[in-house]
């Protein structure tokens, strides 16, 4: 079962793999398929 991510803007629920994109510098980009909200450079525990 895939973890679910909830958009902080419109509260749309989507599977993790559909809304998060990993970058080579260990940061992550979130993009909501419903409201098109984009949050860039989300720091992870590795970066």
Backbone torsions as a table, in degrees:
resi	resn	phi	psi	omega
1	UNK	NA	127.7	-177.3
2	UNK	-80.0	136.4	175.3
3	UNK	-61.8	149.5	-178.4
4	UNK	-106.9	138.5	176.9
5	UNK	-110.3	137.5	178.2
6	UNK	-108.9	126.8	179.7
7	UNK	-64.9	130.5	-179.8
8	UNK	-72.6	-12.9	-178.2
9	UNK	-93.9	-54.4	-174.5
10	UNK	-111.0	-4.8	178.0
11	UNK	65.8	20.0	174.7
12	UNK	-69.4	137.9	178.9
13	UNK	-100.1	136.6	-178.7
14	UNK	-148.6	151.8	176.8
15	UNK	-63.6	143.9	-178.1
16	UNK	-49.1	-47.5	-175.8
17	UNK	-66.5	-17.5	-178.8
18	UNK	-89.3	-14.9	-174.7
19	UNK	-122.8	-13.4	-179.7
20	UNK	-112.0	136.4	177.6
21	UNK	-123.9	125.0	178.6
22	UNK	-83.5	137.9	175.8
23	UNK	-102.8	161.2	-177.4
24	UNK	-66.8	-20.7	-180.0
25	UNK	-90.3	18.5	177.2
26	UNK	75.2	2.0	174.4
27	UNK	-86.1	168.4	-176.5
28	UNK	-130.6	145.5	174.7
29	UNK	-112.7	130.7	175.2
30	UNK	-104.8	132.5	174.3
31	UNK	-137.5	119.0	179.2
32	UNK	-78.3	128.7	179.1
33	UNK	-74.1	-19.6	-175.9
34	UNK	-87.5	-56.0	-175.0
35	UNK	-105.7	-1.9	177.5
36	UNK	70.1	14.7	175.7
37	UNK	-60.4	134.8	177.2
38	UNK	-124.4	128.1	174.6
39	UNK	-122.0	118.9	-175.7
40	UNK	-105.5	162.0	174.3
41	UNK	57.1	43.6	174.2
42	UNK	-73.6	117.7	-179.1
43	UNK	-73.0	141.9	177.9
44	UNK	-110.3	175.5	179.9
45	UNK	-67.6	-18.5	178.8
46	UNK	-92.7	-11.1	-175.9
47	UNK	-146.6	NA	NA
